Amino acid sequence: MPVSIPQDITRTLHALKAHGFDARFAASGAEAKSVILDLIPQESAVGIGDSVTLRQIGAIDDLVKRGSRVINPFTPELTGTSKNRKTFIGLCRQTLTADVFLTGANAVTQDGQIMSVDYAGNRVAGMIFGAEHIVIVIGRNKITRDIDEARIRIKNVITPVHAINKGRKTPCTITGKCSDCESPERICGVTVILERKLAHFDYTVILVNEDLGLGWDPDWDQNRIEAIKSAYLHNSWSFGLQGG
């Protein structure tokens, strides 16, 4: 029986393909993981851009188990400890010269643009100029109508929850809304929008018909929102909340 693909995913897939991306559909996180393992040769070095989505579907663990060289700076031993800062930054740089850069994104629009906001810039750097092959995995909950809606969601949904989880002292952790603050602990330092496939690099974007990572429309059913939050906390390294 043919798989029924939701209309918003279908529109997004068509738009991404029109913009030069190799856009693929996965019915579930498990299927997305299989696509990743089939897509990336075992002998490839794989750089990881911090992504709850990747941890949620188990892609990083399975790449390691099969014997691929995985460069992942985002481990409990390295995140959040100043004494390991040089090692952490060094590994982040290595991810940019791996054979494949594997990551998630904060939003994808139905007209085929991919938007990501970063604190340090290593993840978005890997998306735009690094490995020859970039693989981006995005759950259905990250789909927005356009860039304006994507920006609003990232600033007023994703960032406040993420800042709380990382123990940041920013206005949004109190108000739940972005005030474009000047806080030294602000976590949104750089925004990158992939409008088209960039020259010299191959992009595979996997759209998954499953809620993955952090993101939602505030008008959604509260049970769905709480399930997304819970899965995020369970799969995210954390300073401020339990569940990392």
Buried (B, 14 or more C-beta within 10 A) or exposed (E): EEEEBEEBBBBBBBBBBEBBBBBBBBEEBEBBBBBBBEBBEEEBBBBBBBBBBBBBBBBBEBBEEEEBBBBBBBEEEBBBEEEBEEEBBEBBBEBBBBBBBBBBBBBBBBBBBBBBBBBBEBBBBBBEEBBEBBBBBBBBBBBBEEBEBBBBBBBBBBBBBBBBBBEBEBBBBEEBEBEEEEBEEBBBEEBBBBEEBBEEBBBBBBBBBBBBBBBBBEEEEEEEBEEBBEBBBBBBBBEBBEEB
